């Protein structure tokens, strides 16, 4: 059965000449290939520099802390990537080495994939964690380039995501976001071609990599619901949500609690309230967070809402921008207090913003590049990432 696809109908099929549509798809694929290759080379070089600076110790990416590795209450804390490493190395036996078991096991896909690729060998796990994120980041950039070109934008705009500070932190610190975002972008691409069942599957996997996958699901569901595909809209969001809750249920039986008591689970109802939580103590960080996340989220959300109101319909880029920017506006203060976490979680804004501007205002994508490309300098100028 052929499914009528409102996304393709309203974007690439603006002429009766089907050859033009085919040519656009071919150009989109070519652009995706080049952007993916450039990103792979670039992130590979950066990771090579980081490995060389740590005497080629792959555990330097996980930022191990002795508090959890050696169970020393007075030890160093390390960073979040160590928990993916412990789960990938020890499986269900990693609980003693994790600060919040249900929160960390909630993001199960990345360590499971890395463990599988290492064939359960603990010595290979640190290397597969790095490899998975390098490939996921490159694939994500390629998919974003494909989507931008498919909807009439410039494929090169995906380079903004390639060097976005939060995306690079995700790769450099063995975090869950690169795989989550790659699967989310894969879901958007399959949705754009009307393959809704595959879309739902990819969204489920994205959500099990990290709960940010629900943001992509919300954006796609919003577009489907308001473009005559209400049943699919419900399934596109409901499928990942049900899988997510089912995994929660399993963790409740196994670990005895749900991951709802942690600060990261508490969003704000007042827009950007979390951003002001630490204003006096982190003034310089606040300025950068406001410039690169807070203000863009507010502007993009309002522009997408305004366009939706005027057009009386929801374009795909606008729907994804509403979801991504909307989440940043209500993001919990614990994420804002850790700039690395804020920039990582803000990836949904970057992806949604690029797709929105690329589809609806293609000549303005340079504005986003001018805004977000300079974040690469912060990454390059952070010695602890490379030495």
Order of alpha helices (4+ residues) and beta strands (2+ residues): alpha-alpha-alpha-alpha-alpha-alpha-alpha-alpha-alpha-alpha-alpha-alpha-alpha-alpha-alpha-alpha-alpha-alpha-alpha-alpha-alpha
